[in-house]
Amino acid sequence: MKKNPLLHPKVSKVIASLGEGDQLVIATADLPISSDVQRIDILLTKGIPTVEQTLSVVLSEMHVQEAIIAEELERTNASLLNGLKEKLGEIPITQVMYVALKQRTKMAKAVIRTGDFTNFATMILIAGKYENDS
């Protein structure tokens, strides 16, 4: 049995396959996903799991060098933005217009689709290189 909190086999496999600079999207349930991008559905029902919950678990296993979020999130849901910033800690955050963020998801290695319907909550994580802690 795995020690880390991430138990979903497809999510774990895609994270293990990421190279430096690869993109992984944590998406809301209603994000249009390109047929060229691997889709991993983890949504159970409306609101379960959320983007924020999914981010917490993904960060337990993924080295992230940058996060990209929608500029619109700041004015529409400041509490969610603050929660995401808290979880990301020292990871740099780039804000772009939501239209540009949606376009960029087409270049992702995979999209994890959550049960979240919060406007502008979709985010892109850019994989960093592995750094040995020892």
C-alpha distance (Angstrom), angle and dihedral (degrees) to the residues before:
residue distance angle dihedral
M1 . . .
K2 3.80 . .
K3 3.78 119.5 .
N4 3.81 96.6 -149.7
P5 3.82 119.7 80.0
L6 3.82 93.8 -115.9
L7 3.81 106.8 99.0
H8 3.82 102.1 157.4
P9 3.84 103.8 109.1
K10 3.83 97.2 -151.5
V11 3.81 93.4 48.3
S12 3.80 91.4 46.4
K13 3.82 91.2 48.8
V14 3.80 94.5 49.7
I15 3.82 92.0 48.6
A16 3.81 89.9 50.3
S17 3.82 89.2 52.8
L18 3.83 96.6 51.3
G19 3.78 119.5 113.9
E20 3.78 126.5 -159.7
G21 3.81 109.2 -66.4
D22 3.81 95.6 16.9
Q23 3.78 115.0 136.1
L24 3.79 127.8 -128.0
V25 3.80 118.9 -173.9
I26 3.79 125.5 -150.1
A27 3.78 101.6 -160.9
T28 3.74 141.6 -171.4
A29 3.80 117.0 -114.7
D30 3.80 93.7 -102.8
L31 3.82 99.9 50.8
P32 3.80 111.7 123.9
I33 3.82 106.4 -122.5
S34 3.79 122.7 -154.1
S35 3.79 114.4 -120.1
D36 3.82 87.1 -129.4
V37 3.82 92.2 64.7
Q38 3.80 125.3 76.2
R39 3.82 110.2 -109.4
I40 3.80 120.0 -151.5
D41 3.79 111.1 -171.4
I42 3.79 115.0 -157.3
L43 3.80 97.1 156.1
L44 3.79 115.1 126.4
T45 3.78 101.5 173.8
K46 3.79 138.4 -29.7
G47 3.80 107.5 -44.5
I48 3.82 97.5 5.6
P49 2.94 113.6 135.1
T50 3.78 107.1 10.4
V51 3.78 126.7 -148.3
E52 3.81 88.7 -111.6
Q53 3.83 93.4 52.2
T54 3.78 91.0 47.0
L55 3.81 91.6 49.0
S56 3.82 90.7 54.7
V57 3.79 92.3 55.5
V58 3.82 95.7 41.1
L59 3.81 90.4 52.0
S60 3.81 89.4 56.6
E61 3.81 88.5 68.1
M62 3.81 108.7 20.7
H63 3.79 129.6 78.5
V64 3.83 103.9 -138.1
Q65 3.80 122.7 -167.5
E66 3.81 96.9 178.4
A67 3.79 141.6 3.3
I68 3.80 124.6 -148.7
I69 3.79 119.9 -155.3
A70 3.78 136.8 169.9
E71 3.82 117.8 -88.1
E72 3.80 88.0 -139.9
L73 3.81 91.7 66.4
E74 3.81 90.9 73.5
R75 3.80 93.7 62.2
T76 3.81 98.3 34.7
N77 3.80 102.9 41.9
A78 3.80 114.6 10.5
S79 3.82 92.8 165.5
L80 3.82 91.6 58.1
L81 3.79 90.5 45.8
N82 3.81 89.9 52.6
G83 3.81 90.7 49.0
L84 3.79 91.7 51.2
K85 3.81 91.4 47.6
E86 3.80 90.2 50.7
K87 3.80 92.0 51.5
L88 3.81 92.7 45.4
G89 3.81 91.9 50.7
E90 3.81 110.1 174.9
I91 3.83 94.4 0.2
P92 3.82 108.7 118.5
I93 3.80 115.1 -113.7
T94 3.79 123.0 -149.7
Q95 3.79 118.2 -163.3
V96 3.81 119.8 -150.8
M97 3.79 134.3 168.3
Y98 3.81 110.9 -81.6
V99 3.81 91.6 -119.1
A100 3.82 89.6 58.4
L101 3.81 91.6 45.0
K102 3.82 91.0 53.6
Q103 3.81 90.4 49.8
R104 3.79 91.0 50.1
T105 3.82 92.2 53.6
K106 3.81 86.9 72.2
M107 3.83 88.0 71.2
A108 3.80 94.5 53.0
K109 3.77 123.8 116.4
A110 3.81 88.3 -135.8
V111 3.79 142.8 -8.1
I112 3.80 119.5 -139.5
R113 3.80 105.8 -153.9
T114 3.80 113.6 -152.5
G115 3.80 131.2 -170.4
D116 3.80 90.5 -107.7
F117 3.82 118.6 121.6
T118 3.82 96.2 179.5
N119 3.79 110.5 137.9
F120 3.83 114.2 -106.8
A121 3.85 93.8 -0.5
T122 3.83 95.7 125.7
M123 3.80 112.4 112.4
I124 3.78 138.6 -175.1
L125 3.79 121.9 -138.3
I126 3.81 118.6 -157.5
A127 3.80 113.0 -148.8
G128 3.76 117.3 -122.6
K129 3.75 126.6 -154.6
Y130 3.77 119.9 -87.2
E131 3.78 113.1 -95.9
N132 3.77 116.7 -162.8
D133 3.80 109.6 -129.7
S134 3.81 93.2 -153.5
